[in-house]
Amino acid sequence: QVQLVESGGGLVQAGGSLRLSCVASGRTFNSYVMAMAWFRQAPGKERDFVASISNGGVSIDYADSVKGRFTISRDNAKSMVWLQMNSLKPEDTAVYYCAAATTARKMRPGVPDYWGQGTQVTVSS
């Protein structure tokens, strides 16, 4: 099993920045380096892919809506992944979820193996 715990959400004005963190733990995660991703779900909408990073950190993918504004990164030694969010817009308001999977190919289709509980990000206009 893998446990994912997100932090760093909050309220920010449009144009501001936030950095989300996700720490992973569990026997499965410790024995196998997994691909990681961030998703988000706005009220009344489906959960959408935001960004993913491959097991080794070489391959990175972003949704078009965040490309150039958000940056995903990871530190395997610390079992952590981050999402740096700059130039935030009100439409970025959502609950942001950390996810893990055995392969990054599971991320775009929205079928990772594990989910975190989520952290709220609210961007005011």
C-alpha positions as CSV (number, residue, x, y, z in Angstrom):
1,Q,0.0,0.0,0.0
2,V,0.9,3.6,-0.5
3,Q,-0.1,6.6,1.6
4,L,-0.1,10.1,0.1
5,V,-0.4,13.2,2.2
6,E,-0.8,16.6,0.5
7,S,-0.1,20.0,2.1
8,G,0.4,23.6,1.0
9,G,-3.0,24.6,-0.1
10,G,-4.7,27.8,0.9
11,L,-6.2,31.1,-0.2
12,V,-4.2,33.3,-2.6
13,Q,-5.0,36.3,-4.8
14,A,-5.0,36.0,-8.6
15,G,-1.4,36.3,-9.9
16,G,0.0,34.8,-6.8
17,S,1.9,31.6,-6.1
18,L,1.5,28.5,-4.0
19,R,3.7,25.4,-3.6
20,L,1.9,22.1,-3.0
21,S,3.8,19.2,-1.4
22,C,3.0,15.5,-1.3
23,V,4.9,13.0,0.9
24,A,4.5,9.3,0.1
25,S,5.0,6.4,2.4
26,G,4.2,2.7,2.6
27,R,5.9,-0.6,1.9
28,T,5.0,-0.6,-1.8
29,F,6.3,3.0,-2.4
30,N,9.5,2.2,-0.5
31,S,10.2,-0.9,-2.6
32,Y,9.3,0.6,-6.0
33,V,9.8,4.1,-7.3
34,M,6.5,5.2,-8.7
35,A,5.3,7.8,-11.2
36,M,3.6,10.7,-9.5
37,A,1.0,13.3,-10.5
38,W,-1.3,16.0,-9.5
39,F,-5.0,16.2,-10.3
40,R,-7.6,18.8,-9.4
41,Q,-11.3,18.9,-9.0
42,A,-13.3,22.0,-9.0
43,P,-16.8,22.1,-7.5
44,G,-19.4,20.4,-9.7
45,K,-16.7,19.2,-12.1
46,E,-14.8,16.0,-12.8
47,R,-11.3,15.4,-11.5
48,D,-8.8,16.6,-14.1
49,F,-5.2,15.8,-14.8
50,V,-2.8,18.6,-14.0
51,A,0.8,17.3,-14.2
52,S,2.8,14.1,-14.0
53,I,6.4,13.1,-13.5
54,S,7.8,9.7,-14.4
55,N,9.4,7.3,-12.0
56,G,12.9,8.6,-12.6
57,G,11.8,12.2,-13.1
58,V,12.9,12.4,-16.7
59,S,9.5,12.5,-18.4
60,I,7.1,15.4,-17.4
61,D,3.7,16.1,-18.7
62,Y,1.4,19.1,-18.1
63,A,-2.2,19.9,-18.9
64,D,-2.4,22.7,-21.5
65,S,-4.3,24.9,-19.0
66,V,-1.3,25.0,-16.6
67,K,1.6,24.7,-19.0
68,G,4.1,27.5,-18.4
69,R,2.7,28.4,-15.0
70,F,3.0,25.2,-13.0
71,T,6.1,23.1,-12.4
72,I,6.1,19.5,-11.0
73,S,9.2,18.1,-9.4
74,R,10.2,15.2,-7.1
75,D,12.9,14.0,-4.7
76,N,12.9,10.3,-4.6
77,A,15.3,10.2,-1.6
78,K,12.7,12.2,0.4
79,S,9.7,10.4,-1.2
80,M,8.2,13.8,-2.1
81,V,6.7,15.5,-5.0
82,W,5.9,19.2,-5.4
83,L,3.7,21.4,-7.6
84,Q,4.9,25.0,-7.9
85,M,2.0,27.1,-9.1
86,N,2.6,30.6,-10.4
87,S,0.4,33.2,-12.0
88,L,-2.6,31.6,-10.4
89,K,-6.0,32.3,-11.8
90,P,-9.5,32.1,-10.2
91,E,-10.2,29.1,-12.5
92,D,-7.3,27.2,-10.8
93,T,-9.5,27.0,-7.7
94,A,-10.0,23.4,-6.8
95,V,-9.1,20.5,-4.5
96,Y,-5.7,19.3,-5.6
97,Y,-4.9,15.6,-5.3
98,C,-1.6,13.8,-5.3
99,A,-1.5,10.5,-7.1
100,A,0.9,7.6,-7.6
101,A,1.1,4.8,-10.1
102,T,3.4,2.1,-11.3
103,T,3.7,4.0,-14.6
104,A,3.1,7.5,-15.8
105,R,0.9,6.1,-18.6
106,K,-1.9,5.7,-16.1
107,M,-2.0,9.4,-15.3
108,R,-3.5,11.2,-18.3
109,P,-6.4,8.7,-18.4
110,G,-6.9,9.4,-14.7
111,V,-6.4,5.9,-13.4
112,P,-3.5,6.1,-11.0
113,D,-3.1,3.3,-8.4
114,Y,-3.2,5.6,-5.3
115,W,-4.8,8.9,-4.3
116,G,-4.2,11.4,-1.5
117,Q,-6.9,13.1,0.4
118,G,-6.5,16.4,-1.3
119,T,-5.7,20.0,-0.4
120,Q,-7.9,23.0,-1.1
121,V,-6.6,25.8,-3.3
122,T,-8.7,28.9,-3.6
123,V,-7.7,31.8,-5.9
124,S,-9.6,35.1,-5.4
125,S,-10.0,37.6,-8.1
